[in-house]
Amino acid sequence: MGIRLRLILLYLVIGIALLAGAGCSSGKEPQEAEADDAQGKYSLEYIQESLKSDKNAADISWSKNKSRVAFFKNTEDYEVQMYLWNVGEARENKVAGASGNLYDLKWSPDSRFVTVNEGTSTVYETLIIDPDNLTIADKIVNAGGPVWSPDSARLAFAVLNNKKPIVAVEWDGTCDLVIYDLKTKNADVILAAENDFYYSPKSWDKGGLRYEKCYFDDRKPEVLIHQEGSQGKTGSNSSPSFTNAYNISTQTYTDQQVNIEVEIKYPVITKMQNKDIENRINSIIENKFGLHDEPTETGDETFKETLNVNYEVKRRTENALSLRIFFSAYMEGAAHPSNFIEGLTINLKTGKELQLQDLFAQGVDYKSILDPILKEKVNKLDYELFEEFKGIEDKQGFYLTDTALVIYYQEYVYTPHAVGPLEFEIDLNEIDCLIE
């Protein structure tokens, strides 16, 4: 693909027609029918519309199974009160004791519990809410978290110890990695920090608990994995660091023609055990970054274009690598450059590029899962989009971070150049049970 054609393709937009689902009916007992009537009258759609029209409702967060929703309302004392509303019920319910400087609602994967943080400093209190009883099941003082386990039985936190950091920070200590058991209400230190570093939990899936070991000096943070069965009372981690499973280095490709100047910074993967997969991955990267594109010359020396390409590593694990690639094309005399982003997520076990549907179990209607989450985020934007939001596209752009699935749309699809591409982060805990 020529460079000029690539620049033109920066503005191409792919539309999508939304799929409609079909319902079914069956004969039911009178009690079941009454329950169905209530579910129908006070349905998910009814609650969504009610909350949308309630200007005081904020930070609306639906449970994974869409059976209930948590949200905040401001009180007369300028505090925040937490509410829960179950599908099939006529009104919301106040959660007793859940008020103050509240933020960051996180549902457990099984929709059984929801957490909320309270406080204003870097050390805060996490409230574990039991929606069935509208009560606070427990409270944990911490400086990082919570992160839910895939089975919804545990939570990971960064909890302060009494070891004075080697540099002046807001904390009085450093942070241990702690796992809290919801059934026993025990909080065990899995990894104990020292005065020159601290731990911070990031995400938790079937592969283990991903966390960072962060230093108070100039050493770079380490991304590590804690796997089941590797913890002790005081904590020791025998699981390997996935950052050492392969190397990522940056190389620069440059090309200068009469009309076009190109500079492309791109990653190169080395030190993988399987060299066939390593070569396959590097070939995918080269094609995605446009290293083999042929420049298109016009013969007109007054016509000048530049193309700069760079990238960020957004997620790096043993099994997957996800990049955010940034293209910036500038035509001399234009008011501003044309910017374009691309996500690239690769399965490191197969050496294949992943599409959005590949993240979900076969047969899962991922569009119907993601569209309501995205539309809720659109409603919270403090600016208007160019046109009505259409949801997930057929060839939807995305990338992964340690904690989120990021869905993006190019600038000028919904947003102007001044805003840039439209990007939505969806917490992996919201969809973890559906991702393979």
C-alpha positions as a LaTeX table, in Angstrom:
\begin{tabular}{lrrr}
\hline
Residue & $x$ (\AA) & $y$ (\AA) & $z$ (\AA) \\
\hline
Met1 & 0.00 & 0.00 & 0.00 \\
Gly2 & 1.48 & 3.37 & $-1.00$ \\
Ile3 & 2.08 & 6.11 & 1.54 \\
Arg4 & $-0.36$ & 8.44 & $-0.24$ \\
Leu5 & $-3.06$ & 5.79 & $-0.22$ \\
Arg6 & $-2.34$ & 5.15 & 3.44 \\
Leu7 & $-2.88$ & 8.83 & 4.22 \\
Ile8 & $-6.18$ & 8.81 & 2.35 \\
Leu9 & $-7.28$ & 5.75 & 4.31 \\
Leu10 & $-6.83$ & 7.69 & 7.52 \\
Tyr11 & $-10.33$ & 9.11 & 6.99 \\
Leu12 & $-12.23$ & 6.04 & 5.83 \\
Val13 & $-15.13$ & 5.06 & 8.10 \\
Ile14 & $-16.73$ & 1.63 & 8.29 \\
Gly15 & $-20.43$ & 1.58 & 9.33 \\
Ile16 & $-22.35$ & $-1.19$ & 11.03 \\
Ala17 & $-25.99$ & $-2.27$ & 11.22 \\
Leu18 & $-27.06$ & $-3.22$ & 14.72 \\
Leu19 & $-28.47$ & $-6.69$ & 15.24 \\
Ala20 & $-31.87$ & $-7.11$ & 16.85 \\
Gly21 & $-32.59$ & $-9.99$ & 19.17 \\
Ala22 & $-35.72$ & $-12.07$ & 19.15 \\
Gly23 & $-37.66$ & $-13.09$ & 22.25 \\
Cys24 & $-39.54$ & $-16.26$ & 23.11 \\
Ser25 & $-42.49$ & $-17.09$ & 25.33 \\
Ser26 & $-43.63$ & $-20.05$ & 27.44 \\
Gly27 & $-46.48$ & $-20.89$ & 29.74 \\
Lys28 & $-45.90$ & $-20.00$ & 33.41 \\
Glu29 & $-47.54$ & $-20.24$ & 36.84 \\
Pro30 & $-49.46$ & $-17.12$ & 38.07 \\
Gln31 & $-46.72$ & $-16.20$ & 40.56 \\
Glu32 & $-44.13$ & $-16.40$ & 37.81 \\
Ala33 & $-46.34$ & $-14.34$ & 35.53 \\
Glu34 & $-46.67$ & $-11.61$ & 38.19 \\
Ala35 & $-42.91$ & $-11.55$ & 38.59 \\
Asp36 & $-42.55$ & $-11.29$ & 34.82 \\
Asp37 & $-44.99$ & $-8.36$ & 34.79 \\
Ala38 & $-42.87$ & $-6.56$ & 37.36 \\
Gln39 & $-39.72$ & $-7.36$ & 35.40 \\
Gly40 & $-41.35$ & $-6.03$ & 32.26 \\
Lys41 & $-42.70$ & $-2.84$ & 33.84 \\
Tyr42 & $-39.49$ & $-2.05$ & 35.71 \\
Ser43 & $-37.15$ & $-3.51$ & 33.13 \\
Leu44 & $-33.50$ & $-2.72$ & 32.53 \\
Glu45 & $-34.56$ & $-0.29$ & 29.80 \\
Tyr46 & $-37.04$ & 1.40 & 32.16 \\
Ile47 & $-34.35$ & 1.88 & 34.81 \\
Gln48 & $-31.84$ & 3.11 & 32.23 \\
Glu49 & $-34.28$ & 5.76 & 31.00 \\
Ser50 & $-35.19$ & 6.76 & 34.57 \\
Leu51 & $-31.57$ & 7.26 & 35.53 \\
Lys52 & $-30.82$ & 9.07 & 32.31 \\
Ser53 & $-33.54$ & 11.61 & 33.11 \\
Asp54 & $-32.40$ & 11.94 & 36.74 \\
Lys55 & $-29.81$ & 14.73 & 36.63 \\
Asn56 & $-28.69$ & 13.89 & 40.17 \\
Ala57 & $-27.71$ & 10.29 & 39.35 \\
Ala58 & $-24.01$ & 9.83 & 38.58 \\
Asp59 & $-21.36$ & 7.12 & 38.04 \\
Ile60 & $-23.99$ & 4.58 & 36.98 \\
Ser61 & $-22.52$ & 1.05 & 37.11 \\
Trp62 & $-24.46$ & $-2.08$ & 36.11 \\
Ser63 & $-23.72$ & $-5.51$ & 37.53 \\
Lys64 & $-22.19$ & $-8.02$ & 35.14 \\
Asn65 & $-25.48$ & $-9.91$ & 34.71 \\
Lys66 & $-27.45$ & $-6.63$ & 34.29 \\
Ser67 & $-29.80$ & $-7.54$ & 37.17 \\
Arg68 & $-29.02$ & $-4.45$ & 39.29 \\
Val69 & $-27.32$ & $-1.11$ & 39.08 \\
Ala70 & $-25.28$ & 0.98 & 41.53 \\
Phe71 & $-24.98$ & 4.76 & 41.34 \\
Phe72 & $-24.41$ & 7.93 & 43.35 \\
Lys73 & $-26.53$ & 10.96 & 44.25 \\
Asn74 & $-25.43$ & 14.18 & 45.90 \\
Thr75 & $-26.88$ & 14.95 & 49.33 \\
Glu76 & $-27.86$ & 18.30 & 50.85 \\
Asp77 & $-24.64$ & 18.16 & 52.89 \\
Tyr78 & $-22.59$ & 18.10 & 49.66 \\
Glu79 & $-21.66$ & 14.48 & 50.19 \\
Val80 & $-22.27$ & 11.49 & 47.91 \\
Gln81 & $-24.81$ & 8.78 & 48.77 \\
Met82 & $-24.75$ & 5.33 & 47.17 \\
Tyr83 & $-27.93$ & 3.71 & 45.81 \\
Leu84 & $-28.84$ & 0.32 & 44.33 \\
Trp85 & $-31.74$ & $-0.47$ & 42.01 \\
Asn86 & $-32.78$ & $-4.03$ & 41.12 \\
Val87 & $-34.45$ & $-4.83$ & 37.81 \\
Gly88 & $-38.12$ & $-5.57$ & 38.55 \\
Glu89 & $-38.34$ & $-3.11$ & 41.46 \\
Ala90 & $-40.16$ & 0.20 & 41.26 \\
Arg91 & $-37.50$ & 2.41 & 42.84 \\
Glu92 & $-33.91$ & 2.62 & 44.00 \\
Asn93 & $-32.75$ & 1.84 & 47.54 \\
Lys94 & $-30.27$ & 3.76 & 49.69 \\
Val95 & $-27.27$ & 1.79 & 51.00 \\
Ala96 & $-27.06$ & 2.59 & 54.71 \\
Gly97 & $-23.68$ & 4.01 & 55.75 \\
Ala98 & $-22.38$ & 4.29 & 52.18 \\
Ser99 & $-21.93$ & 8.04 & 51.93 \\
Gly100 & $-19.12$ & 10.58 & 51.89 \\
Asn101 & $-16.46$ & 11.13 & 49.23 \\
Leu102 & $-17.41$ & 8.05 & 47.21 \\
Tyr103 & $-15.92$ & 6.95 & 43.89 \\
Asp104 & $-14.91$ & 3.92 & 41.76 \\
Leu105 & $-17.74$ & 1.36 & 41.82 \\
Lys106 & $-16.55$ & $-2.17$ & 40.96 \\
Trp107 & $-18.86$ & $-5.19$ & 40.66 \\
Ser108 & $-17.68$ & $-8.71$ & 41.39 \\
Pro109 & $-17.69$ & $-10.95$ & 38.27 \\
Asp110 & $-20.64$ & $-12.95$ & 39.69 \\
Ser111 & $-22.65$ & $-9.75$ & 40.46 \\
Arg112 & $-22.92$ & $-10.80$ & 44.11 \\
Phe113 & $-21.02$ & $-7.86$ & 45.63 \\
Val114 & $-19.95$ & $-4.36$ & 44.66 \\
Thr115 & $-17.13$ & $-2.26$ & 46.10 \\
Val116 & $-16.85$ & 1.50 & 46.42 \\
Asn117 & $-13.95$ & 3.65 & 47.62 \\
Glu118 & $-14.37$ & 6.44 & 50.15 \\
Gly119 & $-11.85$ & 9.17 & 50.95 \\
Thr120 & $-9.83$ & 12.00 & 49.48 \\
Ser121 & $-6.19$ & 11.04 & 50.07 \\
Thr122 & $-3.95$ & 8.37 & 48.57 \\
Val123 & $-4.94$ & 6.16 & 51.53 \\
Tyr124 & $-8.66$ & 5.44 & 51.45 \\
Glu125 & $-11.32$ & 3.00 & 52.62 \\
Thr126 & $-12.92$ & 0.40 & 50.37 \\
Leu127 & $-16.49$ & $-0.54$ & 51.33 \\
Ile128 & $-17.65$ & $-4.03$ & 50.32 \\
Ile129 & $-21.40$ & $-3.79$ & 49.69 \\
Asp130 & $-23.89$ & $-6.67$ & 49.93 \\
Pro131 & $-26.67$ & $-5.62$ & 47.51 \\
Asp132 & $-29.12$ & $-8.28$ & 48.74 \\
Asn133 & $-29.17$ & $-6.76$ & 52.23 \\
Leu134 & $-28.22$ & $-3.18$ & 51.29 \\
Thr135 & $-25.46$ & $-3.27$ & 53.90 \\
Ile136 & $-21.71$ & $-2.80$ & 54.18 \\
Ala137 & $-20.24$ & $-6.29$ & 54.57 \\
Asp138 & $-16.75$ & $-5.03$ & 55.46 \\
Lys139 & $-14.30$ & $-2.15$ & 55.13 \\
Ile140 & $-10.61$ & $-2.27$ & 54.09 \\
Val141 & $-8.18$ & 0.64 & 54.48 \\
Asn142 & $-5.74$ & 0.56 & 51.56 \\
Ala143 & $-3.68$ & 2.55 & 49.06 \\
Gly144 & $-4.32$ & 0.51 & 45.93 \\
Gly145 & $-7.22$ & $-1.58$ & 44.69 \\
Pro146 & $-9.52$ & $-3.29$ & 44.92 \\
Val147 & $-9.02$ & $-5.93$ & 42.21 \\
Trp148 & $-11.55$ & $-8.78$ & 42.04 \\
Ser149 & $-10.53$ & $-12.41$ & 41.60 \\
Pro150 & $-12.21$ & $-14.24$ & 38.66 \\
Asp151 & $-14.21$ & $-16.42$ & 41.08 \\
Ser152 & $-15.46$ & $-13.36$ & 43.04 \\
Ala153 & $-14.24$ & $-14.92$ & 46.30 \\
Arg154 & $-11.28$ & $-12.60$ & 46.96 \\
Leu155 & $-10.01$ & $-9.06$ & 46.54 \\
Ala156 & $-6.46$ & $-7.81$ & 46.11 \\
Phe157 & $-5.24$ & $-4.60$ & 47.76 \\
Ala158 & $-2.09$ & $-2.60$ & 48.41 \\
Val159 & $-2.07$ & $-2.12$ & 52.19 \\
Leu160 & 0.29 & 0.15 & 54.13 \\
Asn161 & 2.89 & $-1.34$ & 56.46 \\
Asn162 & 5.09 & 0.47 & 59.02 \\
Lys163 & 8.32 & 0.54 & 56.95 \\
Lys164 & 9.40 & 4.13 & 56.35 \\
Pro165 & 10.11 & 4.79 & 52.63 \\
Ile166 & 13.62 & 5.84 & 51.64 \\
Val167 & 12.22 & 9.06 & 50.11 \\
Ala168 & 9.63 & 11.54 & 51.36 \\
Val169 & 6.17 & 10.54 & 50.15 \\
Glu170 & 2.61 & 11.06 & 51.37 \\
Trp171 & 2.49 & 7.54 & 52.81 \\
Asp172 & 3.77 & 6.76 & 56.33 \\
Gly173 & 4.86 & 3.32 & 55.12 \\
Thr174 & 5.23 & 1.23 & 51.98 \\
Cys175 & 2.54 & $-1.09$ & 50.55 \\
Asp176 & 2.30 & $-4.86$ & 50.91 \\
Leu177 & 0.29 & $-6.96$ & 48.47 \\
Val178 & $-2.71$ & $-8.32$ & 50.37 \\
Ile179 & $-5.48$ & $-10.77$ & 49.42 \\
Tyr180 & $-8.78$ & $-10.49$ & 51.29 \\
Asp181 & $-11.13$ & $-13.52$ & 51.50 \\
Leu182 & $-14.81$ & $-12.52$ & 51.46 \\
Lys183 & $-15.96$ & $-15.70$ & 53.22 \\
Thr184 & $-13.50$ & $-15.73$ & 56.12 \\
Lys185 & $-12.89$ & $-11.94$ & 56.13 \\
Asn186 & $-9.18$ & $-12.65$ & 56.54 \\
Ala187 & $-6.63$ & $-10.37$ & 54.89 \\
Asp188 & $-3.32$ & $-12.15$ & 54.25 \\
Val189 & $-0.06$ & $-10.49$ & 53.19 \\
Ile190 & 1.01 & $-12.29$ & 50.03 \\
Leu191 & 4.10 & $-10.17$ & 49.36 \\
Ala192 & 5.74 & $-7.92$ & 51.95 \\
Ala193 & 7.29 & $-4.68$ & 50.66 \\
Glu194 & 10.52 & $-3.09$ & 51.91 \\
Asn195 & 11.42 & 0.56 & 52.40 \\
Asp196 & 12.71 & 0.98 & 48.83 \\
Phe197 & 9.70 & $-0.45$ & 46.94 \\
Tyr198 & 5.95 & $-1.12$ & 47.16 \\
Tyr199 & 3.38 & $-3.36$ & 45.46 \\
Ser200 & 0.29 & $-2.38$ & 43.48 \\
Pro201 & $-2.38$ & $-4.85$ & 42.19 \\
Lys202 & $-3.50$ & $-4.28$ & 38.59 \\
Ser203 & $-5.74$ & $-7.09$ & 37.30 \\
Trp204 & $-6.73$ & $-10.69$ & 38.03 \\
Asp205 & $-7.67$ & $-13.38$ & 35.55 \\
Lys206 & $-7.29$ & $-17.15$ & 35.17 \\
Gly207 & $-3.57$ & $-16.71$ & 34.60 \\
Gly208 & $-3.10$ & $-15.16$ & 38.04 \\
Leu209 & $-2.98$ & $-11.81$ & 39.84 \\
Arg210 & $-1.04$ & $-9.23$ & 37.85 \\
Tyr211 & 0.69 & $-6.60$ & 39.97 \\
Glu212 & 3.51 & $-4.06$ & 39.82 \\
Lys213 & 6.60 & $-3.87$ & 41.97 \\
Cys214 & 7.36 & $-0.14$ & 42.05 \\
Tyr215 & 10.59 & 1.40 & 43.33 \\
Phe216 & 11.16 & 4.72 & 45.11 \\
Asp217 & 14.40 & 5.28 & 43.19 \\
Asp218 & 15.03 & 5.44 & 39.42 \\
Arg219 & 14.48 & 1.73 & 38.75 \\
Lys220 & 11.61 & 0.94 & 36.38 \\
Pro221 & 8.49 & $-0.85$ & 37.72 \\
Glu222 & 8.32 & $-4.62$ & 37.21 \\
Val223 & 5.11 & $-6.25$ & 35.98 \\
Leu224 & 4.74 & $-9.63$ & 37.72 \\
Ile225 & 2.19 & $-12.41$ & 38.11 \\
His226 & 1.16 & $-14.09$ & 41.36 \\
Gln227 & $-0.31$ & $-17.54$ & 40.71 \\
Glu228 & $-2.48$ & $-19.72$ & 42.93 \\
Gly229 & $-0.56$ & $-21.80$ & 45.45 \\
Ser230 & 2.51 & $-19.55$ & 45.50 \\
Gln231 & 1.59 & $-17.51$ & 48.59 \\
Gly232 & 2.57 & $-18.01$ & 52.19 \\
Lys233 & 1.76 & $-16.32$ & 55.49 \\
Thr234 & 4.37 & $-13.62$ & 55.07 \\
Gly235 & 4.29 & $-14.05$ & 51.34 \\
Ser236 & 6.73 & $-15.14$ & 48.69 \\
Asn237 & 6.20 & $-15.19$ & 44.97 \\
Ser238 & 7.63 & $-18.10$ & 43.02 \\
Ser239 & 5.92 & $-17.21$ & 39.74 \\
Pro240 & 8.14 & $-15.90$ & 36.92 \\
Ser241 & 8.26 & $-12.38$ & 35.58 \\
Phe242 & 6.67 & $-12.41$ & 32.16 \\
Thr243 & 8.69 & $-9.35$ & 31.17 \\
Asn244 & 11.69 & $-11.68$ & 30.80 \\
Ala245 & 9.91 & $-14.20$ & 28.53 \\
Tyr246 & 10.81 & $-12.12$ & 25.45 \\
Asn247 & 12.50 & $-8.82$ & 24.60 \\
Ile248 & 10.97 & $-5.75$ & 22.96 \\
Ser249 & 13.35 & $-3.25$ & 21.38 \\
Thr250 & 12.57 & $-0.18$ & 19.30 \\
Gln251 & 14.01 & 0.33 & 15.83 \\
Thr252 & 13.61 & 3.31 & 13.50 \\
Tyr253 & 12.90 & 3.19 & 9.77 \\
Thr254 & 13.42 & 6.36 & 7.73 \\
Asp255 & 12.83 & 7.19 & 4.08 \\
Gln256 & 13.17 & 10.49 & 2.28 \\
Gln257 & 11.90 & 11.10 & $-1.25$ \\
Val258 & 11.33 & 14.31 & $-3.21$ \\
Asn259 & 7.82 & 14.75 & $-1.80$ \\
Ile260 & 7.64 & 12.49 & 1.24 \\
Glu261 & 9.59 & 12.06 & 4.46 \\
Val262 & 8.88 & 9.03 & 6.61 \\
Glu263 & 10.02 & 8.15 & 10.13 \\
Ile264 & 8.60 & 5.00 & 11.72 \\
Lys265 & 9.52 & 3.80 & 15.20 \\
Tyr266 & 8.43 & 0.19 & 15.61 \\
Pro267 & 8.99 & $-2.70$ & 18.06 \\
Val268 & 11.03 & $-5.81$ & 17.34 \\
Ile269 & 10.42 & $-8.99$ & 19.35 \\
Thr270 & 13.43 & $-11.18$ & 20.20 \\
Lys271 & 14.48 & $-14.03$ & 22.51 \\
Met272 & 11.27 & $-16.06$ & 22.11 \\
Gln273 & 11.79 & $-19.80$ & 22.37 \\
Asn274 & 9.71 & $-20.47$ & 19.25 \\
Lys275 & 11.49 & $-18.64$ & 16.43 \\
Asp276 & 8.73 & $-19.39$ & 13.88 \\
Ile277 & 6.20 & $-17.58$ & 16.05 \\
Glu278 & 8.69 & $-14.80$ & 16.72 \\
Asn279 & 9.19 & $-14.25$ & 12.97 \\
Arg280 & 5.44 & $-14.36$ & 12.37 \\
Ile281 & 4.84 & $-11.71$ & 15.04 \\
Asn282 & 7.54 & $-9.41$ & 13.68 \\
Ser283 & 6.08 & $-9.77$ & 10.17 \\
Ile284 & 2.64 & $-8.73$ & 11.47 \\
Ile285 & 4.21 & $-5.72$ & 13.20 \\
Glu286 & 6.10 & $-4.64$ & 10.08 \\
Asn287 & 2.95 & $-4.79$ & 7.95 \\
Lys288 & 0.85 & $-2.95$ & 10.54 \\
Phe289 & 3.42 & $-0.16$ & 10.83 \\
Gly290 & 3.67 & 0.18 & 7.02 \\
Leu291 & 7.34 & $-0.69$ & 6.68 \\
His292 & 6.79 & $-2.31$ & 3.28 \\
Asp293 & 4.58 & 0.43 & 1.83 \\
Glu294 & 5.95 & 2.05 & $-1.32$ \\
Pro295 & 6.06 & 5.88 & $-1.32$ \\
Thr296 & 4.03 & 7.55 & $-4.06$ \\
Glu297 & 5.80 & 10.38 & $-5.88$ \\
Thr298 & 3.97 & 13.21 & $-7.68$ \\
Gly299 & 6.85 & 14.90 & $-9.48$ \\
Asp300 & 5.76 & 18.21 & $-7.96$ \\
Glu301 & 8.58 & 19.40 & $-5.68$ \\
Thr302 & 6.33 & 22.05 & $-4.08$ \\
Phe303 & 4.17 & 19.27 & $-2.64$ \\
Lys304 & 5.60 & 18.04 & 0.70 \\
Glu305 & 4.26 & 15.39 & 3.09 \\
Thr306 & 5.66 & 13.86 & 6.26 \\
Leu307 & 4.56 & 10.70 & 8.05 \\
Asn308 & 5.62 & 9.95 & 11.63 \\
Val309 & 4.71 & 6.69 & 13.36 \\
Asn310 & 5.26 & 5.76 & 16.99 \\
Tyr311 & 3.78 & 3.32 & 19.49 \\
Glu312 & 3.11 & 2.46 & 23.15 \\
Val313 & 3.12 & $-0.98$ & 24.76 \\
Lys314 & $-0.23$ & $-1.03$ & 26.57 \\
Arg315 & $-0.31$ & $-4.66$ & 27.74 \\
Arg316 & 2.53 & $-7.16$ & 27.93 \\
Thr317 & 2.03 & $-10.67$ & 29.32 \\
Glu318 & 3.26 & $-14.17$ & 28.60 \\
Asn319 & 0.29 & $-14.82$ & 26.33 \\
Ala320 & $-0.48$ & $-11.49$ & 24.69 \\
Leu321 & 1.05 & $-8.22$ & 23.52 \\
Ser322 & $-1.11$ & $-5.17$ & 22.84 \\
Leu323 & 0.12 & $-1.96$ & 21.20 \\
Arg324 & $-1.36$ & 1.48 & 20.57 \\
Ile325 & 0.11 & 2.79 & 17.30 \\
Phe326 & 0.00 & 6.50 & 16.51 \\
Phe327 & 0.21 & 7.79 & 12.90 \\
Ser328 & 0.63 & 11.51 & 12.22 \\
Ala329 & 0.58 & 12.73 & 8.61 \\
Tyr330 & 1.23 & 16.37 & 7.71 \\
Met331 & 0.87 & 18.09 & 4.34 \\
Glu332 & 2.89 & 21.29 & 4.07 \\
Gly333 & 0.60 & 24.30 & 4.39 \\
Ala334 & $-2.18$ & 22.42 & 6.22 \\
Ala335 & $-3.61$ & 23.87 & 9.44 \\
His336 & $-2.70$ & 20.75 & 11.40 \\
Pro337 & $-1.60$ & 17.14 & 10.89 \\
Ser338 & $-3.99$ & 14.27 & 10.30 \\
Asn339 & $-3.81$ & 11.82 & 13.18 \\
Phe340 & $-4.79$ & 8.17 & 13.19 \\
Ile341 & $-4.46$ & 5.41 & 15.77 \\
Glu342 & $-4.42$ & 1.65 & 15.43 \\
Gly343 & $-4.52$ & $-1.07$ & 18.03 \\
Leu344 & $-2.57$ & $-4.28$ & 17.54 \\
Thr345 & $-3.12$ & $-7.23$ & 19.88 \\
Ile346 & $-1.22$ & $-10.46$ & 19.22 \\
Asn347 & $-1.64$ & $-13.95$ & 20.68 \\
Leu348 & 1.96 & $-14.82$ & 21.55 \\
Lys349 & 1.20 & $-18.55$ & 21.70 \\
Thr350 & 0.01 & $-18.71$ & 18.08 \\
Gly351 & 1.60 & $-15.61$ & 16.56 \\
Lys352 & $-1.78$ & $-14.42$ & 15.23 \\
Glu353 & $-3.36$ & $-10.98$ & 15.41 \\
Leu354 & $-6.52$ & $-10.98$ & 17.52 \\
Gln355 & $-9.81$ & $-9.41$ & 16.45 \\
Leu356 & $-12.32$ & $-8.13$ & 19.00 \\
Gln357 & $-14.52$ & $-11.25$ & 18.73 \\
Asp358 & $-11.49$ & $-13.42$ & 19.52 \\
Leu359 & $-11.50$ & $-12.08$ & 23.10 \\
Phe360 & $-14.89$ & $-13.68$ & 23.76 \\
Ala361 & $-16.05$ & $-17.28$ & 23.96 \\
Gln362 & $-17.32$ & $-18.64$ & 20.66 \\
Gly363 & $-20.94$ & $-17.71$ & 20.01 \\
Val364 & $-21.04$ & $-14.82$ & 22.52 \\
Asp365 & $-22.87$ & $-11.77$ & 21.16 \\
Tyr366 & $-20.16$ & $-9.35$ & 22.22 \\
Lys367 & $-21.80$ & $-6.37$ & 20.50 \\
Ser368 & $-24.89$ & $-6.62$ & 22.70 \\
Ile369 & $-22.60$ & $-6.76$ & 25.74 \\
Leu370 & $-20.36$ & $-3.83$ & 24.83 \\
Asp371 & $-22.87$ & $-1.47$ & 23.18 \\
Pro372 & $-24.81$ & $-0.60$ & 26.39 \\
Ile373 & $-21.54$ & 0.03 & 28.26 \\
Leu374 & $-20.27$ & 2.32 & 25.49 \\
Lys375 & $-23.56$ & 4.22 & 25.17 \\
Glu376 & $-23.56$ & 4.83 & 28.91 \\
Lys377 & $-20.08$ & 6.31 & 28.61 \\
Val378 & $-21.20$ & 8.46 & 25.66 \\
Asn379 & $-23.98$ & 9.89 & 27.84 \\
Lys380 & $-21.36$ & 11.00 & 30.37 \\
Leu381 & $-19.27$ & 12.95 & 27.84 \\
Asp382 & $-19.10$ & 16.70 & 28.45 \\
Tyr383 & $-19.21$ & 17.48 & 24.73 \\
Glu384 & $-21.47$ & 16.62 & 21.78 \\
Leu385 & $-20.50$ & 14.07 & 19.14 \\
Phe386 & $-20.63$ & 14.88 & 15.43 \\
Glu387 & $-23.38$ & 12.31 & 14.93 \\
Glu388 & $-25.42$ & 9.74 & 16.82 \\
Phe389 & $-23.22$ & 7.05 & 18.36 \\
Lys390 & $-23.64$ & 3.72 & 16.50 \\
Gly391 & $-21.81$ & 1.35 & 18.84 \\
Ile392 & $-19.45$ & $-1.47$ & 17.91 \\
Glu393 & $-18.39$ & $-1.61$ & 14.26 \\
Asp394 & $-17.85$ & $-4.78$ & 12.22 \\
Lys395 & $-14.07$ & $-4.27$ & 12.19 \\
Gln396 & $-13.85$ & $-2.49$ & 15.50 \\
Gly397 & $-10.53$ & $-1.00$ & 16.56 \\
Phe398 & $-9.38$ & $-1.88$ & 20.08 \\
Tyr399 & $-6.39$ & $-2.56$ & 22.28 \\
Leu400 & $-5.85$ & $-3.92$ & 25.79 \\
Thr401 & $-4.21$ & $-2.44$ & 28.88 \\
Asp402 & $-3.46$ & $-4.25$ & 32.13 \\
Thr403 & $-6.89$ & $-3.34$ & 33.45 \\
Ala404 & $-9.11$ & $-2.39$ & 30.52 \\
Leu405 & $-10.39$ & $-3.08$ & 27.02 \\
Val406 & $-10.09$ & 0.17 & 25.04 \\
Ile407 & $-12.52$ & 0.76 & 22.15 \\
Tyr408 & $-11.58$ & 3.62 & 19.85 \\
Tyr409 & $-12.92$ & 5.63 & 16.89 \\
Gln410 & $-10.79$ & 7.84 & 14.66 \\
Glu411 & $-11.02$ & 11.62 & 14.89 \\
Tyr412 & $-13.66$ & 13.12 & 12.57 \\
Val413 & $-15.86$ & 10.04 & 12.97 \\
Tyr414 & $-17.44$ & 11.41 & 16.15 \\
Thr415 & $-14.95$ & 14.03 & 17.35 \\
Pro416 & $-12.99$ & 16.98 & 15.91 \\
His417 & $-9.21$ & 17.15 & 15.61 \\
Ala418 & $-9.02$ & 19.29 & 18.77 \\
Val419 & $-10.53$ & 16.43 & 20.80 \\
Gly420 & $-8.66$ & 13.66 & 19.00 \\
Pro421 & $-9.77$ & 10.04 & 18.63 \\
Leu422 & $-12.70$ & 8.92 & 20.76 \\
Glu423 & $-11.43$ & 6.25 & 23.20 \\
Phe424 & $-13.45$ & 4.39 & 25.85 \\
Glu425 & $-11.87$ & 2.29 & 28.58 \\
Ile426 & $-13.98$ & $-0.67$ & 29.78 \\
Asp427 & $-12.76$ & $-2.24$ & 33.01 \\
Leu428 & $-11.81$ & $-5.87$ & 32.34 \\
Asn429 & $-13.70$ & $-6.83$ & 35.51 \\
Glu430 & $-16.91$ & $-5.85$ & 33.73 \\
Ile431 & $-16.35$ & $-8.44$ & 31.00 \\
Asp432 & $-13.80$ & $-10.80$ & 32.54 \\
Cys433 & $-16.23$ & $-13.71$ & 32.81 \\
Leu434 & $-16.82$ & $-13.55$ & 29.05 \\
Ile435 & $-13.23$ & $-13.32$ & 27.87 \\
Glu436 & $-11.44$ & $-16.56$ & 27.08 \\
\hline
\end{tabular}
